[in-house]
Amino acid sequence: MGYWYLAIAIAAEVIATLALKASNGFANATFSAICVIGYVISFYFLSLVLKTVSIGIAYAIWAGMGILLITSISAVMYKQIPDLAAFIGMFLILAGVVVINVFSKTVSH
């Protein structure tokens, strides 16, 4: 269940971060509420993940996938297109997540 909880935590964090941008500095009450609720859900499920997955691995996957998803979605929603250096950096993050999941002995397979 740990990785299902991690997927929920990542999805909630992505939604919360996109709502944070849309809240316009917490000026929009609806998006501000979505942001706060999304982060509460994200941290709750991340806390459940930490019962079965080591904190370093869980956080690396949570942060890395969050960065990739938020960047991808914001490129479409907000037309914030990353430059070449950002693409290379995100590729390295993705490669790190794959290496952790495929080769690390600290991840239960």
C-alpha positions as a Python dict, from the first residue, in 0.01 Angstrom:
ca = {
    (1, 'M'): (0, 0, 0),
    (2, 'G'): (295, 233, 56),
    (3, 'Y'): (342, 317, -309),
    (4, 'W'): (-32, 369, -363),
    (5, 'Y'): (-26, 615, -74),
    (6, 'L'): (279, 779, -230),
    (7, 'A'): (92, 822, -559),
    (8, 'I'): (-196, 989, -372),
    (9, 'A'): (49, 1212, -184),
    (10, 'I'): (216, 1316, -511),
    (11, 'A'): (-117, 1386, -685),
    (12, 'A'): (-242, 1594, -392),
    (13, 'E'): (84, 1789, -378),
    (14, 'V'): (70, 1862, -751),
    (15, 'I'): (-290, 1982, -725),
    (16, 'A'): (-204, 2194, -419),
    (17, 'T'): (96, 2355, -587),
    (18, 'L'): (-100, 2436, -903),
    (19, 'A'): (-375, 2583, -682),
    (20, 'L'): (-109, 2787, -501),
    (21, 'K'): (-20, 2955, -830),
    (22, 'A'): (-390, 3009, -911),
    (23, 'S'): (-460, 3151, -563),
    (24, 'N'): (-274, 3468, -665),
    (25, 'G'): (-95, 3509, -333),
    (26, 'F'): (-391, 3364, -139),
    (27, 'A'): (-617, 3639, -279),
    (28, 'N'): (-855, 3383, -432),
    (29, 'A'): (-1034, 3199, -151),
    (30, 'T'): (-1135, 2896, -359),
    (31, 'F'): (-786, 2818, -485),
    (32, 'S'): (-639, 2901, -145),
    (33, 'A'): (-867, 2642, 15),
    (34, 'I'): (-777, 2384, -251),
    (35, 'C'): (-411, 2455, -183),
    (36, 'V'): (-435, 2408, 193),
    (37, 'I'): (-654, 2097, 167),
    (38, 'G'): (-426, 1950, -99),
    (39, 'Y'): (-115, 1994, 114),
    (40, 'V'): (-289, 1846, 421),
    (41, 'I'): (-391, 1540, 215),
    (42, 'S'): (-43, 1515, 66),
    (43, 'F'): (137, 1525, 401),
    (44, 'Y'): (-112, 1285, 559),
    (45, 'F'): (-56, 1024, 289),
    (46, 'L'): (319, 1089, 291),
    (47, 'S'): (314, 1014, 665),
    (48, 'L'): (144, 681, 590),
    (49, 'V'): (408, 603, 328),
    (50, 'L'): (683, 649, 586),
    (51, 'K'): (550, 352, 783),
    (52, 'T'): (674, 117, 510),
    (53, 'V'): (917, 313, 290),
    (54, 'S'): (1237, 479, 411),
    (55, 'I'): (1213, 855, 441),
    (56, 'G'): (1496, 928, 196),
    (57, 'I'): (1350, 709, -76),
    (58, 'A'): (993, 831, -21),
    (59, 'Y'): (1098, 1195, -23),
    (60, 'A'): (1317, 1156, -332),
    (61, 'I'): (1030, 1001, -526),
    (62, 'W'): (771, 1246, -389),
    (63, 'A'): (980, 1554, -466),
    (64, 'G'): (1117, 1430, -798),
    (65, 'M'): (783, 1324, -940),
    (66, 'G'): (622, 1642, -807),
    (67, 'I'): (880, 1855, -989),
    (68, 'L'): (832, 1668, -1315),
    (69, 'L'): (452, 1673, -1302),
    (70, 'I'): (420, 2034, -1192),
    (71, 'T'): (664, 2150, -1459),
    (72, 'S'): (484, 1951, -1728),
    (73, 'I'): (137, 2071, -1629),
    (74, 'S'): (244, 2434, -1579),
    (75, 'A'): (398, 2431, -1928),
    (76, 'V'): (50, 2359, -2064),
    (77, 'M'): (-162, 2561, -1818),
    (78, 'Y'): (58, 2867, -1769),
    (79, 'K'): (279, 2852, -2080),
    (80, 'Q'): (589, 2833, -1857),
    (81, 'I'): (813, 2639, -2092),
    (82, 'P'): (1142, 2519, -1937),
    (83, 'D'): (1467, 2589, -2120),
    (84, 'L'): (1721, 2325, -2222),
    (85, 'A'): (1907, 2333, -1889),
    (86, 'A'): (1579, 2275, -1702),
    (87, 'F'): (1492, 1983, -1930),
    (88, 'I'): (1834, 1827, -1869),
    (89, 'G'): (1798, 1875, -1493),
    (90, 'M'): (1451, 1718, -1493),
    (91, 'F'): (1577, 1427, -1700),
    (92, 'L'): (1845, 1370, -1437),
    (93, 'I'): (1580, 1381, -1163),
    (94, 'L'): (1371, 1127, -1351),
    (95, 'A'): (1677, 910, -1404),
    (96, 'G'): (1748, 927, -1032),
    (97, 'V'): (1395, 816, -944),
    (98, 'V'): (1425, 524, -1188),
    (99, 'V'): (1766, 422, -1052),
    (100, 'I'): (1631, 431, -695),
    (101, 'N'): (1327, 221, -782),
    (102, 'V'): (1504, -32, -1003),
    (103, 'F'): (1844, -76, -840),
    (104, 'S'): (1831, 38, -477),
    (105, 'K'): (1827, -232, -212),
    (106, 'T'): (1649, 9, 26),
    (107, 'V'): (1334, -13, -187),
    (108, 'S'): (1117, -318, -138),
    (109, 'H'): (1049, -471, -481),
}
